[in-house]
Amino acid sequence: MKKLNALHLASFEGNIGDNANHNGFYASMENIESYKFEYTQLEIRDFYWKKRSFNKDFVDYANSFDIVIIGGGNYFELWVDHSPTGTSIMIEPALFKQIKVPVLFNALGVDPGQGASKNACAKFRHFLDLILSNSKNMVSVRNDGALNSIKTYIGEEYLDKIYWTPDAGILISCDYDFLQINKEYLAVNLAGDMLDVRFPKQANGISYTNFIEQLAEILLNTIHEGFIDEIVLIPHIYKDFKCITDLLEQFSDEVIRTKISIAPLLHGKNSELKIFSIYKNAKLTFAMRFHANLCSIGFGVPTIGLDSYIQIQQLYDELRVPDYCVRINKRNMRKSMENILIAIKADIHDHRRNFTKISEKQKKHAAEYFKNVETWLDTLNPA
């Protein structure tokens, strides 16, 4: 067994979904029997917070390891015009070329949700050419429509050079029960960031306020009908509390005190075990955020995707279950959600079996990806 000291550049603080992703990734890397990885985590937000820079010092630091792993995460965004790569990985191509150790770009999102400027796409295309010109580098993208975004904005010719994999959040190992309540509950995740992007003014559209009002009525109905006993609201970042507060204002004091729980906002190592156990033990999930959807599906929990950002619809499209996803900024939002709920309530066990099959299929795809990672490593480390 060969030991590899790995520099892992990603987000480890500030979004619980990232922690779920790393949980599944590390567990899968442990299954690569020929290698033992020792990880040094480097917080990518330090670069956004201007505490670090992608400079020569970073290159020298990277070269002191056996391998660099970047991601998973949504770092191949396509709107970052001021970046030398057109993405959130803001390293000058000439500097990246000086990294001599293997680099794995792992399960990254390619996100046009906030735009995909010609300038950023041209820079990203150049960066991809540089990365892919050297066999010591491996690039993979995740199941949020990334391949389709590559095809649409970067070029179809790149598709056979890039690996595809389910985000490792679907592999999270979570043998835990944080709530420990003997109730059937609905887990609800609402995203409070980018509300102007999520709820733009559009024909046949509804406002954020309209959405909150209609969602509250849907949730109350699920309680009054006796389908669930409780609603558990789950924030992933601090901005999600705005949605939680706005939603609570739609309920009576009695409902808030007797039927609503709010999960804590946690961060850091093992925090994902507590929060994602709430999704795992839910009867049903409503979710806006990517990992809230992905991990719930991974647990086989019937899940309704609350689509206000392109990657959610594309996730359900890739899973080939688009009927479980609702565009929540459209006027038909409530009717669409109620129709899905009617079907789920009719036979929730059948829907759970359906989601379990989806989960199993995605986990097989992930296993294939990690075999490809092992093969890549073997070519770089011949016996």
N, C-alpha and C positions, 0 to 999 in steps of 0.2 A: 504494500500500500504506500503510495507516494503522498507526502504531506505538501499541501499548497497553502501558502499564506496569502489570503485574499483581502484586497481592499474593496469594501462594498460601499459604493456611493449611491445613496438613496435617501428617502425620507423615513426617519425613524421616530420623529416627534411631531405631534400636531394633527395627525389624521389617523384615526384608529383603523381605517381601511388599509393603510400602508402596512401596519403591523400584522394584519391578517395575511396579506400577501407574503411578507417575509416568513411568517410561520410556515406556510405551505412550501415555500421555496427551500428553506433550510432543511425541512424534513425530507424533501425529494432529493436534495443534493447528498444527504446522508446515505441514500440508497445507491449512490454510485460507489461501488465497493472498492474500486482501484485507487480512490483518492480520499484523503482526509483533509477537510478544509478547516483552517483557522481564520476567523473573520475579524477584521478591524472595520468597524462601522464609521463612515464619514457622512455627516448630516448634510444633504444637498441644500437645505434651507440656509445653511451658513453662507453659501455663495449668494443667495438671494438677499440675505440680510447684510451683505457687504462685510461679513466677518472674515471671509476667505475670498480668494480670487483664483480663476483658472489661469495661473501663470506658471513661470518656470519652477517655482517652488512646488507647485502641485505636481508638475511632471516629474520632478526629482523624487517626490514622495511616492508617486505611483510606481515608479521604477524600482523602488525598494521592496516591492512585493513580487510574488510569483504570478499573480493574476489580478486584474481589475474587473469588478462586476458593477455595472451601472443599471440600477433599477431593481425590480420593476417599478413602474410608475408612469405618469402621463408626461413624459419629458420630450417627446417628439411633437410638441405643439407646433403649429404652422403659422403663427401670427407674430412671432417675436422678431420683428424687423431689425431691432438694434443688436441682435445677437449675431456673432460671426458665423454661426451655423444655421440661423433661422429658427432655432429651437431653444428650449430652456437649458440645454447643455451648452453653455456659452464659452467654449474654448476655441481659440484661434486654430484653424486647421494646421498651420505650420507647427504649433505647439503640440497638437495631438499626434502629429507625425513623429515627435520625439519620444513618445511613449513606446518603449521597446518590449514590454511584457504583453501577453495576451489580454484582450479586452472583450468581455462578454456584455453586449447591450441586451439586457434580459427583459423580455416581455413588456416592451414599451408601448404606450399609447401614441397613436398618430392622430392628433386632435385638431380638426378644422372648426371646432365649435365656436371659437372666438374670432374666426377669420383664417384665411389662407392666402396671404398676399403673394404676388408674383416674386417680389424681392426675397421674402423668407423662403419660398419654395425653391428658388434658384440656389440660395445658399445651402439649404438642406440637401439638395441634389448633389452639389459639389462635395459636401461633407460625407454623404453616403458613398460617393465614388471613392473618396479617400479611404474610408473604413473598409469597404469591400475589396479594395485593391490588394489587401494584405490578408493572407489566410490565417494570420494569428488573431484576427478579429472575427467575431460571430455576432450577427444581428438577429434578434427575434422581436416580434410584435405580438400584441395580445388581442383577445377576442372582443374588441369594442369597435369593430369596423376599421381597424388599422390597415389591413390589407387593401380594403376598398379605397381608403384615403390615399394610400401609396399609389394605387392604380390611377386614381382620378387626378391627383395633384402633382405627383412626382414622375410617374411613368410606369407603364405596364411591364417594361423590360426589367424592372427591379424585383418583380414578384418571385422569380425563381432563384433569387440570390438571398432572400430573407426568409427566416423560419417563422412559422406561426405557432402559437401555443395559447391555451387558456391561461388567463392570469392565475397565478398560484394561490390566490385567495380561495379558489374553489377547492383547494386541497387542505385547507386549515384543519388541524387536529385540535379538537376542542372538547375534551371529556370533562365537562364542568357544568354546574348549574348555579349560576350566580344569584338568580332571583329566589329559587327554592320556594315557589308558591304553588299551591295545589289548585291552580285555575287555568282555564283555557283562555289564552290571550292573543291579541293581535299586535304584532310588532310593527311600529310605524316609524320610518325614517324620512325626515323632511330636510331639504337642503336650503340653507339660508344665504348662500353666497350667489353672486352673479344674478340677482333677481331681475335686473334689466334685460339680461340675455335670456333667462328662462321664461320671462313673461313679457315679450315685446308687444308693442301695439301692432295688431295685424287684423286682417279681415277674418271674420269668424272666430276671433280670439276672445279670451277672457283675461281679466287682470289677476294679479296675485291675490288681491283681496277676495275676488269672486271665487277663486280656487279654494282658499281657506274656508270660506263660508260653505261651499258645497261639500268639501271633504268632511267638515264637522257634521253635517247632516247625514252623510253616508256612515260615518263612525257611530253616531248615535243610533242609527237604525240597526246596525249589527249587534249593538248591546240590547236594545229593546226587543229584538227578535229572539234573543237568547242564544245567538250563534256563538258569541264569545262572552266571557265574564269580565274582561278587563282590556284596556288599551295601554300598551307600554310604548312611550315615545323615546326614541334613541338618537341623541345627537352624535355626530362624528367630529365636528369642529364647532368652535364657539359660536359662529354665525348661525348655526342651526337653532340656537335658542330663540332667535327672533321668531322663527316659524312656530316653535313650540308655544311661546307666549301668545302669539296671535291666535293660534288654534284654541288654546285654553280659554281665551276670552269669549269664545263662541258657546261655551258650556255653562251649565248652571253650577252653583257652588256644590250642590249635592253630587253631581256627576264627577266633578274634579276631585272631591274628597274620597269618593267611594269606588270610582271606576277607572281612574287614571294614575299611572305610575310614570316616572321619568327616570331613565337610566342616567348614571353619572357620566361626565365627560372625562375620560381617562386618556393617558398617553404613556408611551414608553414600553419597555420590555414586559411581556406577558399580560399587558392590559387587554389585549385582544381576546384572551381566554375568557375574561369576565363578560365583555360586551357581546361577543359573538355567540356566547352560550345562550344569550337572550333570544337571538334569532333561531338558534338551533332548536330550542324548546317551544317556539311559538307554534300556534295552530295555523297561522296565516301571517304573511308579511306584505305590507305596502312599503315601497322603497323608491326614493329618488336617487340616491347615490349609487355609484357603480358597485362598490364592494358590498353594500347592503343587499343589493340584488344578487350579485354573483355568489356570495357566501351562503345566503339563504337557499338559493337553488342548489348549491353544493351539499347542503344538509338535507335536500329532498323536501323542503318546506314549500307548499304552494305559495307562489309569490306573484304579486301584481306590480309590474314596473310602472312607476309614475314618471313618465317621460317628459322632461323639460330641457333636455340637453342631448345632443345627437348620439352620444355613445350609449345611452340606455336603449333607445330603439334599435341601434345596430347590434347591441349585445343580444337582444331577443331575436333579431333577424338571424344572427349567426347560430343561435341555438335552435332555430326553426320553430319557435313558438311565439310569433309576433302577436297572436291574439291575447296573450297575457300582458301586453304592454298598452298603456293608455296615454295618449297625448293630453297632458293635463292643462295646457293653455288654450285648448279649443272649447267651443261652446257645447260640444257633445260629450264633454268629459264625464259628467255625472252619469249620463245614460250608458256610456261605454263601461264605466266601472261597475255599475249596477248589473249589467248583463253578465260580466265576468263573475261577479259575486253570486248571481243566481245559479250559474253553472257549477261553481265550486261548492256552494251549499248543498246542491242536489246530491253530490257524492264526493265529499272531500277526500275520501280514501283513494278513490280512483285518480284524483288529481295528484295526490301525494305519490302514488305509484308512478305517474307520468313524470313528475319532477325527479324522482329517484333514478329513473332510466336516463333522463337528461344528464344528471350528475355523473352517473357511471360512465356514460359515453365521453363526457368531457375529461374525466379523470384518465381514461385510456389515451386520449389525445395528449394529455400532459405527460403521461409516462413515455410516450413515443418521443416527445420533445426532449426529455431528459436523457433518453438513450442517444439522441443526436448530440447533446452536449457532451456526453461521455465519449462518443466517437471523435468529436472535435478535439477534446483534450488528449485523446490517445494519439492523434496525428501530431500533436505538438510535443508529446512526451513519449516517444517510441521506447519500447522496452529494451 
